[in-house]
Each structure stands twice: as C-alpha cells, then as structure tokens.
Amino acid sequence: MGLILLEALLALVVLVVIVWWTMFAGRSKGELSARPDDADQDKP
C-alpha cells in the first residue's frame, strides 16, 4: 500500500514539474504584461 502511495506522489510531483516548466520556460520574469496600446487595436 505504501509503495502505491509513493508512486502516486511521485507521479503528482512529475506532473507539477511539467506544468511549471511549460508555464514559465523561456520567460525570465514569468508572464508578460499586456501593453496598453495593444488593447485598443481591436476596436473600430
């Protein structure tokens, strides 16, 4: 039973690491903030 819980915990850790890596890979400061002049381009 303990081995199954350990394996499930390891799978959860791997999942969290993959999500974290894909969210913040390639960006030095996390998510980019939207510039104010970009928001008005869709309006006629």
Rosetta constraint file for C-alpha pairs under 8 A:
AtomPair CA 1 CA 5 HARMONIC 6.50 0.50
AtomPair CA 2 CA 6 HARMONIC 6.12 0.50
AtomPair CA 3 CA 7 HARMONIC 6.12 0.50
AtomPair CA 4 CA 8 HARMONIC 6.17 0.50
AtomPair CA 5 CA 9 HARMONIC 6.09 0.50
AtomPair CA 6 CA 10 HARMONIC 6.15 0.50
AtomPair CA 7 CA 11 HARMONIC 6.18 0.50
AtomPair CA 8 CA 12 HARMONIC 6.20 0.50
AtomPair CA 9 CA 13 HARMONIC 6.23 0.50
AtomPair CA 10 CA 14 HARMONIC 6.20 0.50
AtomPair CA 11 CA 15 HARMONIC 6.17 0.50
AtomPair CA 12 CA 16 HARMONIC 6.21 0.50
AtomPair CA 13 CA 17 HARMONIC 6.16 0.50
AtomPair CA 14 CA 18 HARMONIC 6.18 0.50
AtomPair CA 15 CA 19 HARMONIC 6.22 0.50
AtomPair CA 16 CA 20 HARMONIC 6.02 0.50
AtomPair CA 17 CA 21 HARMONIC 5.98 0.50
AtomPair CA 18 CA 22 HARMONIC 6.19 0.50
AtomPair CA 19 CA 23 HARMONIC 6.11 0.50
AtomPair CA 20 CA 24 HARMONIC 6.28 0.50
AtomPair CA 21 CA 25 HARMONIC 5.42 0.50
AtomPair CA 24 CA 28 HARMONIC 7.91 0.50
AtomPair CA 24 CA 30 HARMONIC 5.58 0.50
AtomPair CA 24 CA 31 HARMONIC 7.35 0.50
AtomPair CA 27 CA 31 HARMONIC 7.09 0.50
AtomPair CA 34 CA 38 HARMONIC 7.13 0.50
AtomPair CA 34 CA 39 HARMONIC 7.70 0.50
AtomPair CA 35 CA 39 HARMONIC 7.15 0.50
AtomPair CA 36 CA 40 HARMONIC 7.42 0.50
AtomPair CA 37 CA 41 HARMONIC 7.25 0.50
